[in-house]
């Protein structure tokens, strides 16, 4: 077993489909797709590709650390009490544990993610 894992930005297998929990939805009717691609044995580190259609949701990280690299689309993130920040294809960012804010998908977004809990 190799300890090197590539993340496929355009996976060919069927994703998991989801919508935001009612208490997280702010506006629109976003739909989510997740192509989980790897995790550690305990499930504390997870990687894959995630996609969302336009809409606005509350983003609450709790104890989770999340690295994101935007492959396509445009999002606006507004941390509570802060100014909005726009991320586009090619941009990367981290949401640290305790992050609370608004995730607004402006154009359908696809990202590579790494979460650590």
Order of alpha helices (4+ residues) and beta strands (2+ residues): beta-beta-beta-beta-beta-beta-beta-beta-beta
